[in-house]
Amino acid sequence: MRHRQLIAVTAALAAGALTLTACGSRDDKAGDNTGGGDTTVTIAVDAPLTGDLSALGLGIKNSAELAVKQANEKKYVKGVTFKFTALDDQAQASSGQQNATKLTADKNVLGVVGPLNSSVSESMQKVFDDAKLVQISPANTSPSLTQGPKWAEGQKARTYKSYFRTATTDAIQGPYAAQYLFNKAGKKKVFIIDDKKTYGAGLAGTFKGEFTKLGGAVAGEGHIDPESKDFSAIVTQVKSSGADVVYYGGEYPAAGPLSKQIKASGANIPLIGGDGIKDKKFVELAGATAAGDLCTSVGAPVESLPSAKEFIANYKKAGYKDDFSAYGGYSYDSAWAIIEGVKKVVEANDGKLPSDARAKVLEAVQNVSFDGVTGKVAFDEFGDATNKQLTVYKVEGDDFKAVESGTLAG
């Protein structure tokens, strides 16, 4: 992610920085009006707000909501009052699709931030695209969501023009982890495990391709059911494989117990995963033996960016009891991209929303470019973030600590 100057960032944040989903029409009958005749625009979030992945989902919700609040406080879009709503998808594709249908039926909704899971997004994309409703995920990393099912064969095709993301993809994240492990951590023999889901299997696949290309050996491969917490069968295979590292494609609810059981078996080797395991919950579940485990995550550590200082301060001031977690900054920027899109459309239409507001906001979002919490925010022809930076983290104490940030070599 590119760093912008603190002054510019402060201005952007003060102007109101994030959150998405959106809004009504210039016709008062079509949309609620508050604040002395302002048009109401709704920005929505879809994420797992309950269940095992709620630590990440609540961070997404709170961060987007904060952006909406700040946009209203600063009156960032003249004549528009932003409303916020959040729906719980429980990390389930069926729930996500139902939520997408519900949101498209509300004509005041002009943009949606989320979801967390790539598999959930697969069930939502067509619903949003048919309605020309902007969707921006702060967390989805499956390359096929933007580049089509044949992206790995070099046949990239954007299926849904309404879909964007502020997170970089597993086409970069998996290989970045492989380069770090092989070239810098000195790991040459890996056991690869995934949970057979869209995110986990895809990430493991891109990791394997780069690791073997570099000259690394695959000591073994296997899959687990993330709903099970007894991984003894695969742990036995890991122990006897001679691997010096385990790569796991999946999320922290299973990754934590898996790491703990691997260490308990006597295989004192680190586990590394992607952004789906980057949460303190992983460390809690993995226990004391998690020290030295690794993960990669999108972007630079938010805490290290001068541009994010005001976001962090405002988040704390708002009193949210949940952490902004791995995707807070990206959620804020996703929402803010929608707010910027609404602003462009309103300013181009004599201070009002046109009757085809959704389609116009969609067009505007494709061309937004601004200094956000996480760096420069813009989208390429596929709807992918132009910011490709990643970070490696290592477990120290009760949390992940940044080791290094960079971009994929070659």
Buried (B, 14 or more C-beta within 10 A) or exposed (E): BBBBEBEEBBEBBBBBBBBBBBBBBBEEEBBBEEEEEBBBBBBBBBBBBEBBBBBBBBBBBBBBBBBBBBBBEEBBBEBBBBBBBBBBBBBBBEBBBBBBEBBBEBBBBBBBBBBBBBBBBBBBBBBBBEBBBBBBBBBBBBBBBBBBEEBBEEEBEBBBBBBBBBBBBBBBBBBBBBBBBBEEBEBBBBBBBBBEBBBBBBBBBBBBBBBBEBEBEBBBBBBBEBEEBEBEEBBEBBBEBEBBBBBBBBBBBBBBBBBBBBBEBEBEBBBBBBBBBBBBBBBBBBBEBBBBBBBBBBBBBBEEBEBBBBBBEBBEEEEBEBBBBBBBBBBBBBBBBBBBBBBBBBEEBEEBBBEEBBBBBBBBBBEBEBBBBBBBBBBEEBBBBBBBBBBBBBBBEEEBEBBEBBEBEE
